[in-house]
Amino acid sequence: MITDFFLGRYPFLFIALLLVIGVYGMMMKRNFLKKVIGMTIFQTAIYLFFIQGAKKTGASIPVYSVDLGSASDAYMNPLPHVLVLTAIVVGVAITGVAISLLLVIYRRFGTLDEARILEQMRESA
Amino acid sequence: MSHIPVLIPLSLLVSSLLALLAGLRSPGWGHKISLGGVSASFLFSLAGIRAVLRDGMPLRYALGNWPPPVGIEFVLDSLGAYMTGIITFIGVVVLVYAPRSLARETPGREVYTYPAMLLLLTGLTGISLTGDIFNLYVFLEIAAIAGYALLATGDRAAPVAAFRYLLIGSLGGGFYLLGVAFLYFSAGTLNMADLQARLPDLVENRAVISAAAFMIVGLGVKMALFPLHFWLPDAYTNAPSAAAGLIAPLMTKVAAFAIVRFFLDVFPPSFLTEALPLVSTVGWLSAGGILFGSVMAVAQKDYRRMLAYSSVGQIAYVGLGLGMANPVGMVGGLLHILNHALMKGCLFLIGGSIRYRTGITQIAEMRGLGRLMPWTMAAFVVAALAMIGIPPTAGFFSKWYLILGTLEAGNWWWFGVIILSSLLTAVYFFRTVEMIFREPEEGDPVARIGRKRGAGVTGVGPSPEVQLGLGGATEGEREAPLSMLLPILVMGAAILAAGLLNVAIVNGLLAGAVAHAGG
């Protein structure tokens, strides 16, 4: 009973777990770099959600072949994979901006620890 | 096939790249090319509005000549034309304003600021025009990334505020993307028109309902819907004035517009009704946001921070209009996008001019500014009256439609919220106006500036006139430079014009788009 539940849904459960881990890292970790790591995990979980949704058993690559004809079941749907590629590019750009912001923050405050940065900001204000 | 829909974002994107290349060789050219690109885009937007009004039907453009739903299409309908008109108008005004302000606040970084501003505008116009929900995600993140970069160039604390915005913004983008996945896997298409045709059969589908919920949360973060607004005040307060003047009027509005677009043009009409509490939840959260933002704005001492909290309250009017789920209320919400973009853009630019001329950011130090910068402060009064909602300024009319909407929806709580928040807005703006038009006292920053400049010119001891900055100093020296003053005056005039022309805007562009809402 319980095994059936997990076997049928383990990709979703795994993805949900990754999402939760990512959000936990972004919200609860005190170090800014760890927050970025959490953000990356969160984004990866979304990519995996697209990939598992596109899963098709026994399908070929999406290149037309004479043997398989034009039956839609015979080919993978390439669109979700293309979307994930685009989303990865967006994710890389966001991570890049995040890390460059962290560089500026580290140069100005000498730390990436949220509490210590807030302390310094309060002192200067 | 008309090329106008694709030319609006494309001229921004291309000039953004050219402006960076030219700017690296000579900074002046970076600004000239940016201004040219935005002006071209503004003209294309005007042509788009004209074409939509003339034909009464949307202009469609299939990218790469791949017909939808296989390819991505850009749709310039009346709402899209309305939004691109607002975005590019604010873009032109802010780019005229930007050089002097940026040179003072972030010297040496202008070369990179203009391309980022153009990328931001590219993303925002793209969101307004695209007919593809995944394409919307990409434009959403283009705008967001450019916004993070712009906000981070400000004060010492700006990178921290921008980083926090980045975290919460990418969380919002991620939720939106999850919603896209849910919709695609249940309906099998990404095209908005195609989705609208297919979704009515899937109204009971739980994946579609969760998709709607995910998208509202994701876009709600981007539009700073209460209680997801907490990134906004810090980010706006620490940003350079020109960047804040560009981001504050546009960024949250366009996300709000995207939510409205989804309920009008993607989700089946039944999603708007009481059967699903999605829209009414947005409405109630907005009502909370209006009160929260207004109360917090009253408590602020920093001018920019007051405006930021006021933005939290004002953007919620758009959500409130959607929450009413009737055409009148939605017209009010959509009209408020234009009005608030003009008002808040004007107010942030005024803040930048005050900072440029005097270095003041605290409201308590503003005593005497009315004598020092009369034209700027006249525009401030117009914008403040519009924020409160006094006719014939623009702010009155959107609130009028919103109040009619609450009456039609029979929701007296929301009626009370609008009235109460208008009173609170009056409190925090009259407080500022009173401060500005008071006589400066000995030791005030404004009096110091006036004396220093006056004494230098006349060479005698400070007389009362000189103390007020009236003796010796010429008009131009007391006001901000013309390239900063003119945009403010144009915005002030636009606030009045938008108020007087509101019937034409509503009948021409908005009424038709929302006619089928709520039946």
Contacts between the chains, C-beta under 8 A, distances in Angstrom:
chain1	res1	chain2	res2	distance
A	23	B	171	7.0
A	26	B	167	5.4
A	26	B	171	6.5
A	32	B	163	6.4
A	35	B	167	5.8
A	39	B	167	6.2
A	39	B	170	5.6
A	39	B	171	7.6
A	42	B	170	7.9
A	42	B	171	6.9
A	42	B	174	5.7
A	43	B	170	7.2
A	43	B	174	6.1
A	46	B	174	5.5
A	46	B	177	5.3
A	46	B	178	5.8
A	46	B	181	7.2
A	49	B	178	6.7
A	49	B	181	5.4
A	50	B	181	5.5
A	53	B	181	6.3
A	53	B	184	7.7
A	53	B	185	4.6
A	79	B	184	7.9
A	79	B	190	7.9
A	80	B	181	8.0
A	80	B	184	7.3
A	83	B	134	5.7
A	83	B	180	7.8
A	83	B	184	7.9
A	86	B	134	7.4
A	86	B	138	6.4
A	87	B	137	7.6
A	87	B	177	6.2
A	90	B	137	7.6
A	90	B	138	6.4
A	90	B	141	4.7
A	90	B	173	7.8
A	93	B	141	7.4
A	93	B	145	5.6
A	94	B	141	6.8
A	94	B	144	7.9
A	94	B	145	6.3
A	94	B	166	6.9
A	94	B	170	5.1
A	94	B	173	7.8
A	97	B	145	5.5
A	97	B	148	5.4
A	97	B	149	6.4
A	97	B	166	6.5
A	98	B	163	6.7
A	98	B	166	5.4
A	98	B	167	7.7
A	98	B	170	8.0
A	101	B	148	7.1
A	101	B	152	5.6
A	101	B	159	5.0
A	101	B	162	5.9
A	101	B	163	4.6
A	101	B	166	6.7
A	102	B	163	6.9
A	104	B	152	6.8
A	104	B	159	4.5
A	105	B	159	4.9
A	105	B	160	5.9
A	105	B	163	6.5
A	108	B	156	6.2
A	108	B	159	7.0
A	109	B	160	7.9
A	117	B	160	6.0
A	121	B	156	7.8
A	121	B	157	5.3
A	121	B	160	7.2
A	124	B	156	7.0
